[in-house]
Every structure is written in C-alpha cells, then in structure tokens.
C-alpha cells in the first residue's frame, strides 16, 4: 500500500486509539501522566498499554516488542513508544507511518529497527516541538514521553493534526540496531536470540520454523545447539526438537516452535535464560546442527 493510499483511508490517523509502551514500570505516576495528557487532548480516545516493563534503557527489547504487537492492531492505530536513554540529547523525536498503515511516535534511537525490517516505513517526520509539545513543559528536558510523545500521539489519534503537521519530512533511514539474519551456512542454521518469553525464561530466536523443516529436522530429532555472545561460546549441548514441553523430563531443555512460528529453547518448568545465564539482543547468536 502506498503512502497516498494510506492517507486517503480516513480516519487513518484519527481512529482514536493509542497504544503506549515504555520502560517506566508502574510503581509511580509516569504512565498515568502520559494517559492524562492524552485524555486532556481528547477524552474520547481509547488508551491501551502494550507493556511498561521493558528493561530500563533496553532499546532492542523495545524494538522487538513493538513489532510483536503492532500488526495485530488495526491500521490507523497510533503507538507511543518511549524507551529513551538519550532523552534531552540530540537524538531525533519522530513520528512514522508504516507500510501497514500504523503510526509510531518515538525517539529515533533504534526502536524502529524491527518495524523497518519486517513491515517497512513509508514516511518519517521530525516532531516540531514548537507546536507539538505540551503547553508549559518547555523547561523540562527529561520527560519527553509525557511532554512530546504522548501529546503528539494523542493529537494524531484524535485528528487534531494531520501527519504532515507533525513536522519536517526526514529522508534518511531511521537509526538501526545490528541484526543477524537467519541463514543456513556450512551445514548448520545460524540466527540471533531476539527476545525472552519473559514470564518463563524461554529463548526466542529469529529462525523461522520453515527454515528448520527445510533443513530436514523432524520432531524427536536431537540437535546440537551452540550459543555465543560477542564471539564467546556460553552454551553448547544437544537438545531434542519437541512439539511441547512435556516431551522431556522436568527441568530438561528442548527446542520447540513458539507462537510466532520461530525456533525457541526452553526448560520444562524452568527458566532457560536464568539457568544458563543467557541474554538476548545484539551480539547473542545461535547455531543449530543435526546430530
């Protein structure tokens, strides 16, 4: 879908729904303040939350969680993503339109990496804070989530401003994090460990199940799994490829296909990540080989 086609689909920026994401947590009033700013812009907006439990300053996880949820929302939904360790610095504050017709308001610090790679961005504009900033907040430099992003996102979602009124057009690519594409090389599968299934400590890779099947793996096969971090091997064992967690004994590891149809690693009723000290994101790579 082209940018012109998306812009003709009214009310594409006035659908009235905002989804918030941040690393603020819920122990203080930060998230409530962002909701309050949006509500003041328009009391009829639908305000939802993706998560506010992104680990502090973890731009990679913010990027992944954004793409994990975005396409399940209708086109025209506005996402306000605030994981911003560089708040108040020279990093850009932007709003973008994706090829799926969604709008994202965020710092341009790598948060858009997975969105750009998996669905694509049609247009990107710098937020003009002279007009798109909460009145009376100009002396504050450390809460752009409230003063700039929630305010701008609400004005877009409510149709108070059009996307063109966000600010000047930017023609360069957004800031991108380093991602290892899944590949078959030298008789093995290679990919990255993208994210945790946080509640259970399972490791989710970016290797699609179709690549595993094309490689000739069947349920019940033993796989040699090697995990490295920035070139140092931190894990190397054989695991069984299973349909579900109960096909191995309690506490044993396995390879399975997760809800996103990607290859994942888990312990039966245990945390793979905690047990073996394995993280996710840039520099965390996995190698899988038969036998």
NORVENFEN-V984970 format. One record per pair of residues at least 12 apart in sequence whose C-alpha atoms are under 8 Angstrom apart, sorted by the first residue. I is the first residue (numbers start at 1). J is the second residue. Records with the same first field share a line. If there is no record, write none. Layout:
# NORVENFEN-V984970
I: J, J
This chain:
# NORVENFEN-V984970
1: 99, 100
2: 99, 122
3: 99, 122, 123
6: 101
11: 76, 159
12: 75, 76, 77, 101
13: 76, 77, 78, 103, 156, 157, 158, 159, 162, 163
14: 76, 156, 157, 158, 159
15: 76, 77, 157, 158
16: 44, 45, 46, 77, 157, 158, 159
17: 45, 46, 47, 48, 77, 78, 157
18: 45, 46, 47, 48, 77, 78, 79, 80, 153, 154, 157
19: 47, 48, 49, 50, 77, 78, 79, 80
20: 47, 48, 49, 50, 51, 52, 79, 80, 81, 82
21: 49, 50, 51, 52, 62, 79, 80, 81, 82, 83
22: 51, 52, 53, 54, 62, 81, 82, 83
23: 52, 53, 54, 55, 56, 57, 58, 82, 83
24: 52, 53, 54, 56
25: 52, 53, 54
26: 52
30: 146
31: 52
33: 146
34: 145, 146, 150, 151
35: 47, 150
37: 134, 146, 150, 151, 154
38: 150, 151, 153, 154, 155
39: 154
41: 151, 154, 155, 158
42: 154, 155, 158
45: 154, 157, 158
50: 69
54: 83
56: 83
57: 83, 84, 85
58: 83
59: 83, 84, 109, 110, 111
60: 110, 111, 177, 281, 282
61: 195, 281
62: 81, 83, 111
63: 110, 111, 112, 113, 114, 115
64: 114, 194, 195
66: 81, 114, 115
67: 114, 115, 118
70: 102
71: 100
74: 102
75: 100, 101, 102
76: 101, 102, 103, 157
77: 102, 103, 157
78: 102, 103, 104, 105, 153, 156, 157
79: 102, 103, 104, 105, 153
80: 104, 105, 106, 149, 150, 153
81: 104, 105, 106, 107, 111, 149
82: 106, 107, 145, 149
83: 107, 111
84: 107, 109
87: 141, 142, 143, 144
88: 141, 142, 144
91: 107, 108, 109
92: 107, 108, 109, 126
93: 105, 106, 107, 108, 126, 127
94: 106, 107, 108, 124, 125, 126, 127
95: 124, 125, 126, 127, 166
96: 121, 122, 123, 124, 125
97: 121, 122, 123, 124
98: 115, 116, 119, 120, 121, 122, 123
99: 119, 120, 121, 122
100: 119, 120
104: 153
105: 149, 152, 153
106: 149
108: 174, 175
109: 174, 175, 176
110: 174, 175, 176, 177
111: 175, 176
112: 174, 175, 176
113: 174, 175, 176, 177
123: 169, 170, 171
124: 169, 170, 171
125: 164, 166, 167, 168, 169, 170
126: 166, 167, 168, 169, 170
127: 152, 166, 167, 168
128: 166, 167, 168
129: 148
132: 148, 151, 152, 166
133: 147, 148, 151, 152
134: 146, 147, 148, 151
152: 166
177: 282
178: 282
179: 192, 282
180: 192, 285
181: 206
182: 206, 207, 208
187: 289
188: 287, 288, 289, 290
189: 212, 287, 288, 289
190: 207, 285, 286, 287, 288
191: 205, 206, 207, 285, 286, 287
192: 205, 206, 207, 281, 283, 284, 285, 286
193: 205, 206, 279, 280, 281, 284, 285, 286
194: 206, 280, 281, 284
195: 280, 281
196: 273, 279, 280
200: 269, 270, 271
201: 266, 270, 271, 272, 273, 274
202: 264, 265, 266, 267, 271, 272, 273
203: 264, 265, 266, 272, 273, 280
204: 258, 262, 263, 264, 265
205: 262, 263, 264, 286
206: 262, 263
207: 262, 263
208: 261, 262, 263
209: 257, 261, 262, 263
212: 263
217: 290
218: 241
219: 240, 241, 242, 243
220: 240, 241, 242
221: 240, 241, 290, 291
222: 238, 239, 240, 241, 290, 291
223: 238, 239, 240, 241, 288, 289, 290, 291
224: 236, 237, 238, 239, 288, 289, 290, 291
225: 237, 238, 239, 286, 287, 288, 289
226: 286, 287, 288
227: 284, 285, 286, 287
228: 283, 284, 285, 286
229: 283, 284, 285
230: 283, 284
231: 283
234: 278
235: 276
238: 291
239: 253, 254, 255
240: 253, 254, 255
241: 254, 255, 256
242: 254, 255, 256
243: 256, 257
244: 256
245: 266, 267, 268, 269
246: 268
248: 268
249: 268
250: 267, 268, 269
251: 267, 268, 269, 270
252: 267, 268
253: 265, 266, 267, 268, 272
254: 266, 267, 268
